[in-house]
Amino acid sequence: MVDVNDVTPTEQDWLIDFRGVELRRGGKTLVGPVDWQVELDERWVIIGPNGAGKTSLVRMAAAEEYPSSGEAFLMGERIGKTDLRDLRAQIGISSAAVQHRIPDDERVDDLVISAGYAVLGRWREEYQDMDFSRAFDILEQVGARHLAKRYWGTLSEGEKKRVILARALMSNPELLILDEPSAGMDLGGREDLVGYLGELALDADAPAIVMITHHVEEIPFGFTHAMLLDEGKVVAKGLINSVLNSKNLTAAFHQPIQVDRIGDRYFARRLR
């Protein structure tokens, strides 16, 4: 495993601090052991083939799974010795797992604004004008303002991705976790979203970001770090320009991969 981090921050700067963390199920190690630290101003992308352990890793980072071994700290709190609900309130998540919990008759504006209470849809909560204004502003930013009065069950897969991202941002999280945010989008929709995420990555006031993807073409500009996983193990991690190269992707995907950088974006293809 190659670790190309060249800066050692202090512990109080870390939103994620994993030390020898492993996740096991049914006698099988899904991911680990992993040492991984994420600071507030970092934007990470996690890449690897199917079954590499990407989702298992970010589920621990999202306070949705307890590690089987090792030490895991989120926002300075040790997992296993703090209420995970308090940690989840500080984490915004955009994932297929969240999508699948939403009923078809949920209206988009209700779904987004209710994120402040960490519930799906409005119930008896009281909201102020500033809450509604923020919800509509975020929907506008992700290109989904026109969907505000639509119902969840009427949305396309790409539209759902935009709405879930808006919901993840609504609570003003310290950590934003994106699990394949552009999956299901057409080329135009993907590029619009990548552009927005790139602008978000460059925003000094934005949360730390951890994004899973299978494709280097989907990595927005402005991302600072990368981790390559294969069969639950770290192939390489650190500064993105040092990690995303042909040698490392060839090792992770077990076939000859050529990686090119054009401007601020990455592109990959299999060599013949």
C-alpha positions as CSV (number, residue, x, y, z in Angstrom):
1,M,0.0,0.0,0.0
2,V,1.2,3.5,-0.9
3,D,0.5,6.4,1.4
4,V,1.4,9.7,-0.3
5,N,0.1,12.1,2.4
6,D,2.7,14.6,3.0
7,V,1.1,16.6,5.9
8,T,0.4,15.4,9.4
9,P,-2.4,17.5,11.0
10,T,-3.2,17.7,14.6
11,E,-5.9,15.3,16.0
12,Q,-8.3,18.2,16.7
13,D,-8.4,19.0,13.0
14,W,-9.7,15.5,12.0
15,L,-13.4,14.9,11.3
16,I,-12.6,11.3,10.5
17,D,-9.8,9.5,12.3
18,F,-9.6,5.7,11.7
19,R,-6.7,3.7,13.2
20,G,-6.5,0.1,12.1
21,V,-10.2,0.0,11.5
22,E,-11.8,-3.2,10.1
23,L,-15.4,-4.2,9.3
24,R,-16.2,-7.9,9.3
25,R,-19.4,-9.8,8.6
26,G,-19.9,-13.5,8.7
27,G,-16.2,-14.2,9.1
28,K,-15.4,-12.1,6.0
29,T,-13.4,-8.9,6.2
30,L,-15.3,-6.3,4.1
31,V,-12.7,-3.6,4.6
32,G,-9.5,-3.0,6.5
33,P,-7.4,-2.6,8.3
34,V,-7.5,1.1,7.3
35,D,-5.7,4.1,8.7
36,W,-7.4,7.3,7.4
37,Q,-7.7,10.9,8.6
38,V,-9.9,13.6,7.0
39,E,-9.6,17.3,7.8
40,L,-12.3,19.9,7.5
41,D,-11.0,21.5,4.3
42,E,-10.3,18.2,2.5
43,R,-12.4,16.7,-0.3
44,W,-11.8,13.0,-0.8
45,V,-12.8,10.6,-3.5
46,I,-12.8,6.9,-2.9
47,I,-12.4,4.7,-6.0
48,G,-12.3,0.9,-6.6
49,P,-13.9,-2.0,-8.3
50,N,-17.2,-3.5,-7.2
51,G,-16.8,-5.3,-3.9
52,A,-13.7,-3.3,-3.0
53,G,-15.2,-2.1,0.4
54,K,-16.0,1.5,-0.6
55,T,-19.6,1.6,0.8
56,S,-18.5,-0.4,3.9
57,L,-15.9,2.2,4.7
58,V,-18.2,5.2,4.3
59,R,-20.9,3.6,6.3
60,M,-18.5,3.7,9.2
61,A,-17.6,7.3,8.4
62,A,-21.3,8.1,8.4
63,A,-21.8,6.6,11.9
64,E,-24.0,3.9,10.4
65,E,-21.8,1.0,11.2
66,Y,-19.6,0.1,14.2
67,P,-16.1,-1.1,13.2
68,S,-15.3,-4.7,14.2
69,S,-11.9,-3.7,15.4
70,G,-9.5,-0.7,15.5
71,E,-10.2,2.8,16.8
72,A,-12.7,5.1,15.0
73,F,-13.3,8.7,15.9
74,L,-15.8,11.0,14.2
75,M,-15.9,14.7,15.0
76,G,-13.5,14.0,17.9
77,E,-15.9,11.4,19.4
78,R,-15.0,7.8,19.6
79,I,-17.5,5.4,18.0
80,G,-18.7,3.0,20.6
81,K,-18.5,5.6,23.4
82,T,-20.9,8.2,22.1
83,D,-24.5,8.4,20.9
84,L,-24.4,7.8,17.1
85,R,-27.5,9.9,16.7
86,D,-25.6,13.0,17.8
87,L,-22.9,12.3,15.2
88,R,-25.3,11.6,12.4
89,A,-26.8,15.1,12.9
90,Q,-23.5,16.5,11.8
91,I,-23.2,14.4,8.7
92,G,-25.1,14.9,5.4
93,I,-25.5,11.7,3.3
94,S,-26.5,11.3,-0.4
95,S,-26.9,7.6,-1.1
96,A,-29.1,5.0,-2.7
97,A,-29.9,3.7,0.8
98,V,-31.5,7.0,1.7
99,Q,-33.4,7.1,-1.5
100,H,-34.9,3.7,-0.9
101,R,-36.5,4.8,2.4
102,I,-38.5,7.6,0.8
103,P,-42.2,6.9,0.1
104,D,-43.4,7.8,-3.4
105,D,-45.9,10.3,-2.1
106,E,-43.3,12.5,-0.4
107,R,-43.2,16.0,-1.8
108,V,-39.7,17.3,-2.7
109,D,-39.8,20.6,-0.8
110,D,-41.0,18.7,2.4
111,L,-38.3,16.1,1.9
112,V,-35.6,18.7,1.8
113,I,-36.7,21.0,4.5
114,S,-37.3,18.2,7.0
115,A,-33.6,17.3,6.9
116,G,-33.1,19.9,9.6
117,Y,-35.0,17.5,12.0
118,A,-33.3,14.4,10.5
119,V,-36.7,13.0,9.5
120,L,-38.1,12.0,6.1
121,G,-40.9,14.5,5.3
122,R,-42.8,17.0,7.3
123,W,-44.8,16.0,10.3
124,R,-45.5,18.4,13.2
125,E,-42.3,20.3,13.1
126,E,-42.3,24.1,13.0
127,Y,-40.3,25.8,10.3
128,Q,-39.4,29.5,9.8
129,D,-39.3,31.5,6.6
130,M,-35.5,31.2,6.6
131,D,-35.8,27.4,6.5
132,F,-38.0,27.5,3.4
133,S,-35.7,30.1,1.8
134,R,-32.7,27.9,2.4
135,A,-34.4,24.8,1.1
136,F,-35.4,26.6,-2.2
137,D,-31.9,28.1,-2.5
138,I,-30.2,24.7,-2.2
139,L,-32.6,23.2,-4.7
140,E,-31.8,26.0,-7.0
141,Q,-28.0,25.4,-6.6
142,V,-28.3,21.7,-7.5
143,G,-30.5,22.4,-10.5
144,A,-33.7,21.0,-8.8
145,R,-35.7,24.2,-7.9
146,H,-38.3,23.3,-10.6
147,L,-38.9,20.0,-8.8
148,A,-40.0,21.5,-5.4
149,K,-43.7,20.7,-5.7
150,R,-43.2,17.3,-7.4
151,Y,-43.7,14.0,-5.7
152,W,-40.8,11.6,-5.1
153,G,-42.4,8.8,-7.1
154,T,-42.6,10.9,-10.2
155,L,-38.9,11.8,-10.4
156,S,-36.3,10.2,-12.7
157,E,-33.2,8.6,-11.2
158,G,-31.2,11.7,-12.1
159,E,-33.7,14.0,-10.5
160,K,-33.7,11.9,-7.3
161,K,-30.0,12.3,-7.1
162,R,-30.2,16.1,-7.2
163,V,-33.0,16.1,-4.5
164,I,-31.1,13.8,-2.2
165,L,-28.0,16.0,-2.5
166,A,-30.1,19.1,-1.6
167,R,-31.4,17.3,1.4
168,A,-27.9,16.3,2.5
169,L,-26.8,19.9,2.4
170,M,-29.9,21.3,4.1
171,S,-28.7,20.5,7.6
172,N,-25.5,22.5,7.1
173,P,-23.3,19.4,7.9
174,E,-19.7,19.3,8.9
175,L,-19.1,16.2,6.8
176,L,-20.8,15.5,3.4
177,I,-20.8,11.9,2.2
178,L,-21.7,11.2,-1.4
179,D,-22.2,7.6,-2.6
180,E,-22.1,7.6,-6.4
181,P,-24.0,11.0,-6.6
182,S,-24.2,11.0,-10.4
183,A,-25.2,7.3,-10.9
184,G,-28.2,7.1,-13.2
185,M,-27.7,10.5,-14.8
186,D,-27.3,11.2,-18.5
187,L,-24.1,12.9,-19.7
188,G,-25.5,16.4,-19.5
189,G,-26.9,15.9,-16.0
190,R,-23.7,14.4,-14.8
191,E,-21.6,17.2,-16.1
192,D,-24.0,19.8,-14.5
193,L,-23.7,18.0,-11.2
194,V,-19.9,17.6,-11.5
195,G,-19.7,21.3,-12.1
196,Y,-21.7,22.1,-9.0
197,L,-19.7,19.7,-6.8
198,G,-16.5,21.3,-8.1
199,E,-17.8,24.8,-7.1
200,L,-18.8,23.3,-3.7
201,A,-15.3,21.8,-3.3
202,L,-13.7,25.2,-3.8
203,D,-16.0,26.9,-1.3
204,A,-14.0,27.5,1.9
205,D,-17.2,27.4,3.9
206,A,-18.4,24.0,2.5
207,P,-18.2,20.9,4.6
208,A,-15.5,18.3,4.2
209,I,-16.5,15.9,1.4
210,V,-16.1,12.2,0.9
211,M,-17.4,10.8,-2.4
212,I,-17.5,7.3,-3.8
213,T,-17.4,6.7,-7.5
214,H,-16.4,4.0,-9.9
215,H,-15.3,6.4,-12.6
216,V,-12.4,9.0,-12.5
217,E,-14.4,11.0,-15.1
218,E,-16.9,11.8,-12.4
219,I,-14.4,13.4,-10.0
220,P,-15.1,17.1,-9.8
221,F,-12.4,19.7,-10.0
222,G,-11.3,21.0,-6.6
223,F,-11.1,17.6,-4.9
224,T,-7.9,17.3,-2.9
225,H,-7.4,13.7,-1.9
226,A,-8.1,10.2,-3.2
227,M,-8.1,6.6,-1.8
228,L,-8.0,3.5,-4.0
229,L,-9.5,0.3,-2.6
230,D,-9.4,-3.3,-3.8
231,E,-10.7,-6.3,-1.9
232,G,-11.1,-4.3,1.3
233,K,-7.5,-3.1,1.2
234,V,-6.0,0.3,0.6
235,V,-4.0,0.3,-2.7
236,A,-3.0,4.0,-2.3
237,K,-4.2,7.1,-0.6
238,G,-3.2,10.7,-0.2
239,L,-3.0,13.8,-2.4
240,I,-5.1,13.2,-5.5
241,N,-2.5,14.1,-8.1
242,S,-0.2,11.5,-6.6
243,V,-2.8,8.7,-6.2
244,L,-4.7,8.9,-9.5
245,N,-2.1,7.5,-11.9
246,S,-1.9,4.6,-14.3
247,K,0.2,2.4,-12.0
248,N,-2.2,2.7,-9.0
249,L,-5.4,2.2,-11.1
250,T,-3.9,-0.7,-12.9
251,A,-3.2,-2.3,-9.5
252,A,-6.7,-1.6,-8.1
253,F,-8.6,-2.8,-11.2
254,H,-6.3,-5.7,-12.2
255,Q,-6.0,-4.6,-15.8
256,P,-3.8,-2.1,-17.7
257,I,-5.4,1.3,-17.2
258,Q,-4.2,4.6,-18.7
259,V,-5.0,7.7,-16.7
260,D,-4.9,11.1,-18.3
261,R,-5.4,14.5,-16.8
262,I,-7.0,17.2,-19.0
263,G,-7.3,20.5,-17.2
264,D,-8.7,19.8,-13.8
265,R,-10.4,16.5,-14.8
266,Y,-9.3,12.9,-15.0
267,F,-10.0,10.3,-17.7
268,A,-9.2,6.6,-17.8
269,R,-9.2,3.9,-20.4
270,R,-8.1,0.3,-20.7
271,L,-4.9,-0.2,-22.7
272,R,-5.0,-2.9,-25.4
